Amino acid sequence: MVEDGRIGLAILFGGMSEEHEISVISAGSVWSALDRDRYAVHALGIARDGSWFTMEDPEPLFARGRAPDAAGERVHMITGPGGGLFVGARRLAIDVVFPVLHGPFGEDGSVQGVLELLGLPYVGSGVTASGVSMDKHLMKRLFMAEGLPIADYLSLTRKQIYGSPDVVTRRVSETIGYPCFVKPAALGSSVGITRVKRAGELSCALLAASSLGEKVLVERAVPGRELECSVLGNCELQVAGPGEVVPAGEFYDYQSKYFDDRTRLLSPAPVDASVANRARDLSQAAFRAVDARGMARVDLFYCPGDGRLLVNEINTIPGFTPMSMYPRLWMDAGVQFGELLDRLIQLALDESRAHDYCESG
């Protein structure tokens, strides 16, 4: 703790991914809601080139939706005994880090690994859980191994897409069919997703998705409703929701998710109690399947025609913007935003103490 007894907390935001802007907006919400009597808060911004900066007043950056560059003080890191995060020769007094990062180099285990090397506790899942949850192909393999219901999908590499386009088109037509969704395997926030209605549209969608990552998923379109649950905890889990997403557009794309005020988020979702209970149970199972910690939003499809519930994906660092479902579901369950942040930070500290106990034992 810092000298006045407060917890030294660093909000880590920005990053090198396509989701940089959303990370900054989320961080602004977290920054505003934290109790300054309880926390001494540092704003640590990662610029688009990967440089780390800190600044006294990050609110203008939050308003612009970008992390700092020359506007802040450069942060350096030293690992090992006596290490940590430094500005010049001054060591930042940080007890715990709250990563508010989305996409590669932030949500995929990269930053989590850096924080492990620095010996800093952090909110959310560890390196392995973050990595497999970011890679939707590996994530779905784990869901299948645990017997969780998922939509049919194909995983393709950039080499297959460019080297054998006719073979890829035939495989998609024979095994997935149309309509289908094409998406990068390792991005979030619906970045790079295309709804493909016919074979003639497939090539452009595959090229667009493969430009954003080495692996691409092609998923069968599910004629159902989009439900989401918010999971909180380490070993003992609590689940809020489900809520329902009614997108403004054809599907819940990047624009609908963060900027289109015609998108409706219904909480609670208008479904029978039995469906809601199954959604919460599946969300817990998905959380445990990837060995997540702290928090996650689990997305599901509900098919009213036959009653099926399918797990779509898990997001280990959900959005914290004013339009984000994760905090909204908890607020509707009676957990206000500030209290939710307190719980997440305490879970991180508890997890660190449990790890230290195991190491010393």
ZIDAQUI-V494620 format. One record per run of one state. SS is the DSSP state (~ for helix, > for strand, _ for the rest). FROM is the first residue (numbers start at 1). LEN is the number of residues. If there is no record, write none. Layout:
{{SS;FROM;LEN} {SS;FROM;LEN}}
//
This chain:
{{_;1;6} {>;7;8} {_;15;5} {~;20;14} {_;34;5} {>;39;8} {_;47;5} {>;52;4} {_;56;3} {~;59;6} {_;65;8} {>;73;2} {_;75;1} {>;76;3} {_;79;5} {>;84;4} {_;88;2} {>;90;2} {_;92;4} {>;96;5} {_;101;9} {~;110;9} {_;119;2} {>;121;2} {_;123;4} {~;127;8} {_;135;1} {~;136;10} {_;146;7} {>;153;5} {~;158;6} {_;164;1} {~;165;11} {_;176;4} {>;180;5} {_;185;9} {>;194;3} {_;197;2} {~;199;12} {_;211;4} {>;215;6} {_;221;4} {>;225;9} {_;234;3} {>;237;10} {_;247;7} {~;254;5} {_;259;5} {>;264;3} {_;267;6} {~;273;17} {_;290;4} {>;294;10} {_;304;4} {>;308;8} {_;316;9} {~;325;8} {_;333;4} {~;337;24} {_;361;1}}
//
